[in-house]
């Protein structure tokens, strides 16, 4: 009898892909570390949320670049929104 182990989407990602996604996360954390309105947790959550969108993607080669671009746009929007609020408060 063969049973299939249930895997979470993240555990199904191949090791090289997982390493690339960890590199993406590290780059984004460095890039947005000192931005107004962006916390480290927000950046981590954005990477995780975006990565999970591609859990069942048949083509995996482009996942890291797509995740980095999508998260960059999201964090830039959050950062610019936070900056605008700061300017209005002055």
Beta strands, then each sheet from edge to edge (+ up, - down):
end
